[in-house]
Amino acid sequence: MSLFKEELKIVNIGLKSFYEDLKKQGANVVHVDWKPPLGGAKAVEILNEFSKLNIDIEKANAEAVERIMNSQPTLVGMGIAKDVVPGMKDNLILHAGPPITWDRMCGPLKGAIIGGLIYEGKAKDEKEAIELIESGEIEFDPWHHHDGVGPMAGVATASMPVFIIENKTYGTKAYCTMNEGLGKVLRYGANGPDVIEKLKWMEEILYPVLKEAIEIKGEINLKNLIAQAVQMGDECHNRNRAATSLFIREIAPAILDTHFSNKEKKAVIEFINANDHFFLNLSMPAAKSATLAAEGIKGSTVVTVMARNGTDFGIRVAGLPGKWFVGTAQEVEGLYFPGFTKEDANPDIGDSTITETGGFGGFAMAGAPAIVKFVGGTVQEAIDTTLKMYEITDAENNTYKIPFLNFRGTPTGLDIKKVVEKGILPRINTGIAHKDPGIGQVGAGLTYPPMNIFIDALEAFVKEYSD
């Protein structure tokens, strides 16, 4: 009975409203900000089994993160996809995200594939392209199965020019096409004559000029450019203004030294200068070449791939090489171009989440406050996003630093265990494609992956490494 004669001390767990009500009544109360795992009882059970594993996961993750951070992505050249991309062939079309069949593809991915077949001269219009696809002559495969990445729909065909990025520390190589710009472009599912005309110009003028310029200039250290850009207000996913400007400074003198006409040189420089997103197609393979170095590390729970095809969202994990864990692609909350609304939007799409996987992109939003003018939200939300991402990653980057956070390194090494344990999902900023083929970009915004893919990956990890 003496217990009830003492001053009542209350610990409130969960709903903060209970704490606030007790506080108003003058109670001696403290609040514990806790909530059950997003995966519910299944997540709790898997975490319990995970704790029994007899392997040094911490050491494995340290190695994976060290490999990602110590990588030196370098632009070493350019080539035509069928000549340089591993496994590329004439009847193969590469796309963003995890594997998917034609019947399940979303509108923008179908639109981009149709455009790719027209670009290749395999079809003269949409009708012929669909007939060719349904004949079974065309094969589809994720970019990630070929050491590359593609923004949004991510479609690449055999004749398309690609950048070649080499990780000078570990020898891995990654590939990506060139960026067309915003709006009505192939990667957003547009495929009209103007889209094909631009792609042909990129193949016949932009590519030869840049290829020769890179040969004249020599290798370009992309890691240095990304590090500088992050300190200049970019996060190198949806904001690439500083990075693109830095790239122009690197390449412009060499462009002037190429053998092409002044008119062609001027057109190339103007094209890059007018496209703030040009560097995206360099930052993405830069991140891919780094995360490739971490794949296959036994016992690591670090994510090496996050990718979406507009229907599915998939991840891959360092300690479970070659396996996809897939869930439903989520809606994107954001800002829309005039004349478009949320009703027009396709779910989340693209390989550009490789930037977050590599330690920048949405994880570095605190260093890119201006991004909120493009994707929505507030400056404080951008800062809070980065701070939150430290809770589900294993390290602070040793190169990519955020001045506003006293040069704290960006959150690096997304950990499936921490995501499930803390119920915090990685934050992604992205473009928004129209849900129908042939239209293109309609906005930009913010989203998350589905929780089930992290739970499924952790469950598979437990099964793989149980005694």
Backbone torsions as a table, in degrees:
resi	resn	phi	psi	omega
1	MET	NA	-22.1	-178.4
2	SER	-62.7	-25.4	179.3
3	LEU	-56.8	-40.7	-175.2
4	PHE	-79.5	-8.8	177.4
5	LYS	-89.7	-13.6	179.4
6	GLU	-84.7	160.7	177.2
7	GLU	-63.5	131.9	-178.4
8	LEU	-73.8	127.5	175.9
9	LYS	-117.6	123.3	-171.0
10	ILE	-114.0	133.2	170.8
11	VAL	-110.2	116.5	179.5
12	ASN	-97.6	125.1	-179.1
13	ILE	-117.0	124.2	175.3
14	GLY	104.9	-110.8	-173.2
15	LEU	-64.3	119.3	-176.0
16	LYS	-71.8	-22.5	-178.7
17	SER	-62.0	-34.0	177.1
18	PHE	-62.6	-44.0	179.0
19	TYR	-60.2	-45.4	-177.6
20	GLU	-64.6	-39.2	178.6
21	ASP	-65.1	-43.2	179.4
22	LEU	-65.5	-37.3	-179.7
23	LYS	-63.7	-40.8	178.7
24	LYS	-62.6	-28.3	-179.9
25	GLN	-88.0	5.0	176.0
26	GLY	81.8	14.8	-178.6
27	ALA	-72.3	152.2	175.2
28	ASN	-85.0	94.4	-170.4
29	VAL	-135.2	142.2	172.7
30	VAL	-122.1	152.1	-177.0
31	HIS	-112.6	132.5	173.8
32	VAL	-107.1	115.6	-178.2
33	ASP	-79.1	89.6	-176.2
34	TRP	-131.9	145.8	171.8
35	LYS	-146.1	150.9	-179.2
36	PRO	-64.5	154.5	178.2
37	PRO	-54.1	144.9	-179.3
38	LEU	-59.1	-25.5	-179.7
39	GLY	-84.4	-0.5	177.1
40	GLY	67.3	-148.2	-174.8
41	ALA	-61.0	-35.6	-179.6
42	LYS	-62.7	-43.2	179.7
43	ALA	-63.2	-41.6	178.9
44	VAL	-61.4	-43.8	-179.8
45	GLU	-63.3	-43.6	-179.3
46	ILE	-66.4	-40.9	178.7
47	LEU	-63.1	-36.1	177.6
48	ASN	-64.6	-43.7	178.1
49	GLU	-68.1	-35.5	178.7
50	PHE	-60.3	-40.0	-177.7
51	SER	-64.5	-16.9	-178.1
52	LYS	-91.6	-6.2	-176.9
53	LEU	-64.0	138.8	-177.6
54	ASN	-102.6	56.5	177.2
55	ILE	-137.6	156.5	-178.5
56	ASP	-88.4	81.5	-177.6
57	ILE	-67.3	-37.5	-179.6
58	GLU	-60.8	-42.0	178.4
59	LYS	-66.4	-41.2	179.4
60	ALA	-63.8	-42.1	179.4
61	ASN	-67.9	-36.3	177.5
62	ALA	-61.4	-39.9	177.9
63	GLU	-66.7	-42.6	-179.9
64	ALA	-61.9	-46.0	-179.6
65	VAL	-67.2	-38.8	177.7
66	GLU	-60.7	-40.9	179.5
67	ARG	-65.0	-43.1	178.8
68	ILE	-62.5	-46.1	-175.1
69	MET	-75.0	-31.5	-178.6
70	ASN	-86.5	-3.7	177.6
71	SER	-64.6	150.6	176.2
72	GLN	-126.4	85.5	178.0
73	PRO	-65.3	130.1	-174.4
74	THR	-136.3	130.4	174.4
75	LEU	-75.7	115.1	-175.6
76	VAL	-110.6	-12.0	179.8
77	GLY	167.2	-170.3	177.6
78	MET	-139.7	160.3	177.4
79	GLY	-164.7	174.6	175.4
80	ILE	-85.6	138.2	-170.7
81	ALA	-49.2	-48.4	-175.7
82	LYS	-66.9	-17.3	-179.1
83	ASP	-92.5	-22.7	-172.2
84	VAL	-125.8	-27.4	-177.4
85	VAL	-78.8	126.3	-178.7
86	PRO	-57.4	127.8	175.9
87	GLY	78.2	3.4	-179.6
88	MET	-74.8	141.7	178.4
89	LYS	-148.9	170.6	-170.2
90	ASP	-61.1	-35.3	-175.9
91	ASN	-98.4	12.9	-178.5
92	LEU	-104.8	133.4	173.4
93	ILE	-117.2	124.5	177.8
94	LEU	-90.2	147.5	-178.9
95	HIS	-141.5	168.6	178.7
96	ALA	-77.6	160.7	171.3
97	GLY	81.6	-172.3	177.1
98	PRO	-73.6	171.2	-178.7
99	PRO	-58.0	146.3	179.9
100	ILE	-157.9	149.9	177.2
101	THR	-98.8	159.7	-175.8
102	TRP	-53.7	-41.4	-175.3
103	ASP	-66.9	-19.8	179.7
104	ARG	-102.6	-3.7	-176.3
105	MET	-68.9	148.0	177.4
106	CYS	-79.3	170.6	-178.0
107	GLY	-57.1	-52.7	-178.5
108	PRO	-63.1	-33.9	177.6
109	LEU	-68.8	-42.5	176.2
110	LYS	-61.8	-42.2	180.0
111	GLY	-61.5	-41.1	180.0
112	ALA	-68.7	-38.5	178.3
113	ILE	-65.1	-42.2	176.5
114	ILE	-59.2	-45.0	177.6
115	GLY	-62.1	-38.0	179.1
116	GLY	-63.8	-38.2	178.5
117	LEU	-69.9	-36.2	175.6
118	ILE	-66.9	-43.4	177.6
119	TYR	-57.2	-41.0	-178.7
120	GLU	-77.4	-7.7	-177.7
121	GLY	78.1	13.5	179.0
122	LYS	-84.3	-14.2	176.7
123	ALA	-149.5	148.4	-179.9
124	LYS	-96.3	-16.1	179.6
125	ASP	-156.5	179.9	-177.3
126	GLU	-60.0	-41.5	-178.0
127	LYS	-60.3	-48.0	-179.8
128	GLU	-65.0	-37.9	-179.5
129	ALA	-63.2	-44.6	-179.6
130	ILE	-65.7	-39.9	177.8
131	GLU	-61.6	-40.6	179.7
132	LEU	-65.2	-43.4	179.2
133	ILE	-62.4	-46.8	-177.3
134	GLU	-70.3	-14.9	176.2
135	SER	-74.5	-16.2	-179.4
136	GLY	89.1	4.7	-177.3
137	GLU	-78.1	-20.6	-177.1
138	ILE	-101.7	133.2	178.2
139	GLU	-105.2	151.3	178.6
140	PHE	-125.4	145.0	178.8
141	ASP	-156.6	146.7	176.3
142	PRO	-65.6	145.5	172.5
143	TRP	-54.2	-37.9	-174.7
144	HIS	-64.7	-17.7	175.5
145	HIS	-80.8	-4.7	-176.6
146	HIS	-129.1	28.7	175.3
147	ASP	60.1	32.8	-179.6
148	GLY	-139.7	-178.3	-179.3
149	VAL	-144.7	153.4	177.3
150	GLY	-139.3	127.9	179.2
151	PRO	-68.9	147.8	-180.0
152	MET	51.4	-122.4	179.7
153	ALA	-60.4	-31.2	173.2
154	GLY	71.4	17.7	-173.6
155	VAL	-68.7	130.4	174.7
156	ALA	-135.2	135.4	178.0
157	THR	-115.6	172.3	-169.9
158	ALA	-58.4	-34.7	-174.0
159	SER	-91.1	-0.8	-176.4
160	MET	-76.3	138.3	175.4
161	PRO	-71.7	146.2	178.5
162	VAL	-135.2	152.2	169.2
163	PHE	-78.9	146.9	175.7
164	ILE	-115.2	115.6	-179.4
165	ILE	-112.6	130.0	178.4
166	GLU	-115.5	132.2	173.8
167	ASN	-81.9	103.5	-173.0
168	LYS	-68.4	-19.0	179.7
169	THR	-79.3	-41.8	-172.2
170	TYR	-119.9	-4.0	174.1
171	GLY	83.7	-0.7	178.2
172	THR	-72.8	148.7	178.1
173	LYS	-122.0	149.0	177.8
174	ALA	-138.8	159.7	-171.3
175	TYR	-137.0	152.9	176.0
176	CYS	-162.5	147.1	174.9
177	THR	-70.7	177.0	177.2
178	MET	-87.8	153.0	-177.2
179	ASN	-83.3	130.1	-177.3
180	GLU	-83.2	-17.2	-171.8
181	GLY	109.3	-173.7	-177.0
182	LEU	-96.3	170.2	173.5
183	GLY	89.8	-128.7	-174.4
184	LYS	-86.3	86.4	-175.6
185	VAL	-136.5	163.3	-174.6
186	LEU	-58.7	-41.9	-173.5
187	ARG	-66.5	-17.5	174.5
188	TYR	-97.9	8.8	175.4
189	GLY	96.6	-1.5	176.9
190	ALA	-75.2	147.4	-176.2
191	ASN	-150.5	22.1	-179.7
192	GLY	-72.6	176.1	-178.2
193	PRO	-56.1	-37.2	179.8
194	ASP	-66.7	-35.0	178.1
195	VAL	-66.8	-46.0	-180.0
196	ILE	-66.0	-38.1	179.2
197	GLU	-62.3	-42.3	178.3
198	LYS	-64.6	-42.0	179.1
199	LEU	-61.9	-38.5	178.2
200	LYS	-67.0	-38.9	176.5
201	TRP	-63.2	-40.1	178.9
202	MET	-63.5	-37.7	179.0
203	GLU	-71.9	-39.7	-170.4
204	GLU	-92.4	-23.5	-178.7
205	ILE	-121.8	-58.6	-176.2
206	LEU	-57.6	-48.7	-177.9
207	TYR	-62.5	-52.2	-179.1
208	PRO	-60.3	-39.1	179.9
209	VAL	-65.3	-48.4	-179.0
210	LEU	-65.4	-39.5	-179.6
211	LYS	-59.7	-47.7	179.7
212	GLU	-67.3	-38.3	-180.0
213	ALA	-62.4	-41.0	178.8
214	ILE	-66.0	-37.1	177.4
215	GLU	-64.6	-36.6	178.5
216	ILE	-72.8	-48.1	-177.4
217	LYS	-66.7	-40.2	-172.5
218	GLY	93.7	-179.5	-175.0
219	GLU	-59.9	144.7	-179.2
220	ILE	-119.4	121.9	-179.0
221	ASN	-75.5	102.4	-177.4
222	LEU	-72.4	-28.7	178.7
223	LYS	-59.8	-42.0	178.2
224	ASN	-63.9	-40.9	-179.1
225	LEU	-66.1	-41.6	179.2
226	ILE	-64.7	-42.8	179.9
227	ALA	-60.9	-43.2	177.7
228	GLN	-65.6	-42.8	-176.6
229	ALA	-64.4	-38.6	178.3
230	VAL	-61.8	-34.0	178.1
231	GLN	-81.7	-5.0	179.3
232	MET	-110.1	11.3	174.6
233	GLY	103.4	5.8	174.6
234	ASP	-95.1	156.8	165.0
235	GLU	-116.5	-0.1	172.2
236	CYS	62.6	29.3	168.1
237	HIS	-123.9	-74.1	178.6
238	ASN	-98.3	-7.2	172.9
239	ARG	-127.4	114.3	-177.0
240	ASN	-130.8	21.9	-175.6
241	ARG	-62.8	-48.0	-179.5
242	ALA	-67.9	-42.7	-178.1
243	ALA	-63.6	-41.5	178.3
244	THR	-64.3	-39.8	177.8
245	SER	-63.9	-41.8	178.1
246	LEU	-64.3	-38.3	178.8
247	PHE	-64.8	-40.7	177.4
248	ILE	-59.8	-42.6	178.2
249	ARG	-59.2	-36.9	-179.4
250	GLU	-71.7	-42.0	-167.3
251	ILE	-98.5	-23.4	-173.7
252	ALA	-57.7	-46.7	179.2
253	PRO	-58.6	-38.1	179.6
254	ALA	-70.7	-34.3	175.6
255	ILE	-59.9	-41.2	179.8
256	LEU	-64.9	-24.4	-179.1
257	ASP	-89.2	-3.1	178.2
258	THR	-71.8	169.3	-176.1
259	HIS	-85.7	0.3	-175.2
260	PHE	-74.3	164.4	-178.7
261	SER	-67.7	158.7	178.0
262	ASN	-60.5	-34.8	179.3
263	LYS	-63.6	-43.1	-179.5
264	GLU	-69.9	-41.2	177.5
265	LYS	-61.3	-44.7	-179.2
266	LYS	-62.2	-41.8	-179.5
267	ALA	-63.1	-39.5	-179.7
268	VAL	-66.7	-47.2	-179.7
269	ILE	-64.0	-40.7	179.1
270	GLU	-65.9	-37.6	179.9
271	PHE	-63.5	-47.4	179.9
272	ILE	-65.3	-43.8	-178.2
273	ASN	-62.4	-33.1	-177.8
274	ALA	-83.4	-3.8	-175.0
275	ASN	-121.2	92.8	-178.3
276	ASP	-61.6	-20.0	-179.1
277	HIS	-91.7	7.0	-176.5
278	PHE	-56.4	-37.9	-176.0
279	PHE	-72.3	-16.9	179.0
280	LEU	-53.4	-40.2	-177.6
281	ASN	-78.0	3.0	168.9
282	LEU	-107.6	-38.4	179.3
283	SER	-66.1	-35.5	-179.7
284	MET	-64.5	-54.4	177.9
285	PRO	-67.2	-24.1	174.0
286	ALA	-62.1	-46.2	177.6
287	ALA	-65.6	-39.6	179.9
288	LYS	-62.2	-42.1	-179.9
289	SER	-64.0	-29.1	178.5
290	ALA	-77.8	-45.1	-178.5
291	THR	-70.6	-27.7	174.4
292	LEU	-57.8	-33.7	-178.1
293	ALA	-68.3	-18.1	-179.0
294	ALA	-96.8	-10.8	-176.8
295	GLU	-67.7	137.9	176.2
296	GLY	88.8	5.7	177.6
297	ILE	-75.5	113.2	-174.8
298	LYS	-59.8	129.2	175.4
299	GLY	85.4	7.4	-178.9
300	SER	-94.8	135.4	177.0
301	THR	-101.4	15.7	179.8
302	VAL	-79.0	135.4	178.9
303	VAL	-77.0	132.4	178.2
304	THR	-109.5	-14.9	178.8
305	VAL	-143.7	132.0	161.7
306	MET	-126.8	126.9	-174.3
307	ALA	-154.5	150.3	-177.1
308	ARG	-135.0	142.9	177.7
309	ASN	-112.3	11.6	179.5
310	GLY	91.7	-12.8	174.7
311	THR	-119.3	-45.2	-177.5
312	ASP	-120.2	152.8	170.8
313	PHE	-115.3	126.3	-178.3
314	GLY	-127.3	150.2	173.3
315	ILE	-128.7	158.7	170.7
316	ARG	-130.7	152.8	-172.1
317	VAL	-123.5	141.5	-175.9
318	ALA	-53.4	-44.5	-175.7
319	GLY	-83.4	2.0	177.8
320	LEU	-130.8	62.0	-171.9
321	PRO	-59.5	139.1	175.3
322	GLY	83.4	-3.9	-177.1
323	LYS	-103.6	135.2	175.8
324	TRP	-101.4	143.4	172.1
325	PHE	-123.0	117.2	-162.8
326	VAL	-124.0	141.1	173.5
327	GLY	-140.6	-170.4	-176.1
328	THR	-80.2	131.4	174.1
329	ALA	-62.4	137.2	-172.6
330	GLN	-93.6	161.4	173.2
331	GLU	-69.3	155.2	179.5
332	VAL	-110.6	126.9	175.3
333	GLU	-94.2	122.9	-176.9
334	GLY	-169.2	-157.0	-179.6
335	LEU	-105.8	140.9	-175.8
336	TYR	-115.2	147.5	175.2
337	PHE	-65.5	154.1	179.4
338	PRO	-52.9	133.3	178.5
339	GLY	94.3	-6.8	-179.3
340	PHE	-121.2	152.2	179.2
341	THR	-135.6	-179.8	179.3
342	LYS	-58.6	-28.7	-179.4
343	GLU	-65.1	-22.0	-178.8
344	ASP	-87.0	-11.1	-166.6
345	ALA	-82.2	142.0	169.3
346	ASN	-86.4	152.1	172.7
347	PRO	-59.4	169.4	-176.5
348	ASP	-49.2	136.4	-175.5
349	ILE	-149.6	144.8	171.0
350	GLY	121.6	160.6	176.4
351	ASP	-91.2	0.1	-172.7
352	SER	-65.3	-12.5	174.0
353	THR	-67.3	-2.6	171.8
354	ILE	-63.8	-24.0	178.1
355	THR	-67.6	-44.5	175.3
356	GLU	-62.5	-40.9	178.7
357	THR	-61.2	-31.7	-178.7
358	GLY	-88.4	-2.6	174.1
359	GLY	106.1	13.8	174.2
360	PHE	-140.1	-135.4	-177.5
361	GLY	58.6	-136.3	-178.5
362	GLY	-58.7	-24.7	178.7
363	PHE	-70.8	-17.4	-178.2
364	ALA	-108.0	21.5	-175.3
365	MET	-61.7	-26.4	178.3
366	ALA	-61.6	-25.2	178.7
367	GLY	-91.0	-0.9	-177.0
368	ALA	-133.6	61.9	-175.2
369	PRO	-60.1	-27.4	-179.4
370	ALA	-68.1	-13.1	-179.4
371	ILE	-60.7	-27.3	-176.4
372	VAL	-66.5	-21.7	176.7
373	LYS	-70.1	-19.3	-178.1
374	PHE	-100.3	-38.3	-174.4
375	VAL	-108.4	-7.1	-178.4
376	GLY	95.4	176.0	-177.9
377	GLY	89.8	-167.1	-179.2
378	THR	-125.3	165.8	177.5
379	VAL	-60.6	-40.2	-180.0
380	GLN	-63.6	-37.4	177.5
381	GLU	-64.7	-36.1	176.9
382	ALA	-63.4	-42.7	178.3
383	ILE	-65.4	-46.9	-179.0
384	ASP	-61.2	-34.1	179.5
385	THR	-59.8	-49.5	179.9
386	THR	-62.1	-44.6	-179.8
387	LEU	-60.4	-37.8	179.5
388	LYS	-68.2	-35.9	-177.0
389	MET	-68.2	-22.3	175.0
390	TYR	-61.7	-26.5	-176.4
391	GLU	-74.2	-20.4	-176.6
392	ILE	-118.0	14.7	176.5
393	THR	-121.3	165.3	-172.5
394	ASP	-101.3	-6.1	-176.3
395	ALA	-158.3	164.5	170.4
396	GLU	-106.1	128.4	-170.5
397	ASN	-59.8	139.5	-178.3
398	ASN	-86.3	-1.8	-179.1
399	THR	-127.4	-44.2	-178.7
400	TYR	-85.1	108.8	-172.7
401	LYS	-118.5	147.2	-178.2
402	ILE	-110.1	109.2	-177.9
403	PRO	-54.7	-42.4	-176.3
404	PHE	-61.7	-26.1	178.5
405	LEU	-100.5	34.7	-178.6
406	ASN	57.1	40.5	177.6
407	PHE	61.1	34.7	173.7
408	ARG	-70.4	139.8	-180.0
409	GLY	-67.8	148.2	-179.4
410	THR	-65.3	150.6	177.6
411	PRO	-62.0	126.0	-174.4
412	THR	-137.0	137.4	177.9
413	GLY	93.3	67.4	179.4
414	LEU	-60.9	128.4	-171.7
415	ASP	-115.6	119.4	-177.4
416	ILE	-62.6	-33.7	179.9
417	LYS	-64.6	-43.5	-179.3
418	LYS	-68.3	-36.1	177.6
419	VAL	-60.9	-47.6	-178.5
420	VAL	-69.5	-42.5	-176.9
421	GLU	-64.5	-42.0	-174.8
422	LYS	-97.7	-10.8	179.7
423	GLY	67.5	28.2	179.3
424	ILE	-110.9	124.3	179.8
425	LEU	-94.7	146.7	176.4
426	PRO	-62.9	139.8	-178.8
427	ARG	-91.7	135.4	-176.0
428	ILE	-127.8	131.1	169.6
429	ASN	-108.3	140.7	-167.2
430	THR	-156.3	164.0	170.8
431	GLY	-80.2	164.0	179.4
432	ILE	-121.1	123.5	177.9
433	ALA	-96.9	148.9	173.7
434	HIS	-66.0	143.9	-176.5
435	LYS	-69.6	-20.0	179.8
436	ASP	-95.1	145.6	179.1
437	PRO	-67.0	149.2	171.5
438	GLY	89.1	-1.7	-175.1
439	ILE	-100.4	-53.4	176.2
440	GLY	114.5	-155.6	-175.3
441	GLN	-76.2	141.0	178.5
442	VAL	-125.6	-3.7	179.6
443	GLY	170.6	-164.4	178.0
444	ALA	-153.8	154.7	-177.0
445	GLY	-171.9	-158.7	-174.2
446	LEU	-125.9	147.4	179.4
447	THR	-157.5	-179.5	178.1
448	TYR	-133.5	160.2	169.0
449	PRO	-76.1	165.5	171.7
450	PRO	-74.7	144.3	-176.5
451	MET	-67.3	-31.3	-172.5
452	ASN	-60.0	-29.1	-176.6
453	ILE	-67.9	-31.8	178.1
454	PHE	-75.9	-37.6	176.1
455	ILE	-65.2	-45.6	179.1
456	ASP	-62.1	-40.2	-179.9
457	ALA	-66.5	-41.4	179.7
458	LEU	-67.3	-37.5	177.2
459	GLU	-63.3	-43.6	178.8
460	ALA	-64.7	-37.3	178.8
461	PHE	-62.1	-46.3	178.9
462	VAL	-59.3	-43.8	179.0
463	LYS	-65.1	-38.9	-178.6
464	GLU	-66.2	-36.6	-171.4
465	TYR	-110.9	9.3	175.0
466	SER	-72.5	146.0	-179.7
467	ASP	-66.8	NA	NA
